[in-house]
Amino acid sequence: RVCVLDPYEVSVLSRGGGRPGVELSPDELDERALAMCQANNPNDITKEDFARGLPPGPARRWVPFNGAISEAQLQWLRDTLHEADAVGEHTLLFSHVVLHPEATPDGNGFTLLWNYEELQAVFRESARPPVAAFCGHAHIGCATEDSETGMHHVTLASPLEVEPDSDACAIVEALSDGGLRVRGRGAVPSAELRRGLRV
């Protein structure tokens, strides 16, 4: 079963794209999300230097180009994982924003979902957590496996960041045993992903 999450459901940019304070004026920003992000970032997040002084790691996620998943979406995911388990299905997630701190480049947290801890709790409560989550946003490829759930978190390299005449893409094959085979090309490495095993 494939699930696509909306990591910008709660976002400063939920009313449209653009950079706060540059292409978007403060009145064009989602007020609730703006307050949520600003409460966790000592800088003015509507200015260009919104990440100044934020320490590497999960605290660095409170920047305006990330977002959060609503409680309704979290409940939808709980229900979907329960339904998949009831019929013996494995799940695979896709999200633009990264869902695990160690799946950000060097664990810097800069492209991490604001409420990643709530989402990780959903995975840990599930009788059959997803096999893997594939994300982008960071533009630099990296991966980790959650030690508690065995779930793989793969951040894909961006084609925008590769050398000319190179590539950054993959085909993901679902295997009959619930594992995944990633046939990578260019900046995306090939791998087999199974719970407790990455080959």
Sequence and secondary structure as in RCSB ss.txt:
>XXXX:A:sequence
RVCVLDPYEVSVLSRGGGRPGVELSPDELDERALAMCQANNPNDITKEDFARGLPPGPARRWVPFNGAISEAQLQ
WLRDTLHEADAVGEHTLLFSHVVLHPEATPDGNGFTLLWNYEELQAVFRESARPPVAAFCGHAHIGCATEDSETG
MHHVTLASPLEVEPDSDACAIVEALSDGGLRVRGRGAVPSAELRRGLRV
>XXXX:A:secstr
 EEE  TTSB TTTT  S BTTTB GGGS HHHHHHHHTT SS TTSTTTTTT  SSGGGG STT  B  HHHHH
HHHHHHHHHHHTT   EEEESSB SGGGSGGG  TTB TTHHHHHHHHHH SS  SEEEE SSSS EEEE TTT 
 EEEE   GGGS TT  EEEEEEE TTS EEEEEEETS  EEEETTEE 
